[in-house]
Amino acid sequence: MPGRIIVADDVATNRIVLKVKLSAASYDVIQVGGPISLVDEALKTRPDLILLDGNFRTDRCIDDCHELNEHQETAQIPVIILAGDFTPAERLAALYAGASDVLCKPVADDVLLARIRNSMRVRGIEEEIQMREHTAVELGFSETKSEFTHTAQLLVVNGNTPMDQAWQEFLSLETPCTIKYLDLTTVLDVVTRQNMRPDLILLPADIRGQKPTWFYWPNYAAARTRAMRPLLLWTIQIDTLRR
């Protein structure tokens, strides 16, 4: 999948090495380093993807992601950050700032190329959908869609443990959506029989020592809930997310 990629790194050697590897994969590579503005270069060259070093311009990579999102012309460009020593909190901040992916260095060449292909494929699909919608509106086959105003619905399965209480406090502060908590004994009945269609389900994988299949298979068997996909949460400390 050919395309244009910006490689942003303060170290010239790193830029050259990446350019050689990406050029061998048929990508057109633009190098950005030193005082050159990443946003200005992106606005000028309109790349298909940006490969950004985590220490670029003295740890300003997260600020660069924010600035890219402020411009309509660059907001949809996928950004992959190559991080050397990011903490979990810094990785989360980079994703919130608009980064498509954060990879820990050193990154194997085949893994990096696969992540690049996936990110560019997703962007290509999004652009094709937007183009089809725009064409349909111009030809009179569709009306202009209003802005998406639906508030996300999040369902959390509560195992009534101290860890569940910690998760509730964390989600209430960090998640801008409507959150509903259900007990283990009632969640299957509510989701499969009542009129509840959450956008995402948070399911502790070790809840009361049971395997997650106790929830997955009954939902998959029902046609109206087959498309729901729970997010399995392994037991981790909330402090780990806040660091």
DANORCOR-V598195 format. One record per helix or strand. SS is the DSSP state (hx for helix, st for strand). FROM is the first residue (numbers start at 1). TO is the last residue. If there is no record, write none. Layout:
ss = [SS SS]
from = [FROM FROM]
to = [TO TO]
This chain:
ss = [st hx st hx st hx st hx st hx st hx st hx st hx hx hx st hx]
from = [4 12 28 38 49 61 78 88 101 109 153 162 178 187 200 207 213 223 230 238]
to = [8 24 32 45 53 70 83 96 104 138 158 174 183 193 204 209 221 225 233 242]
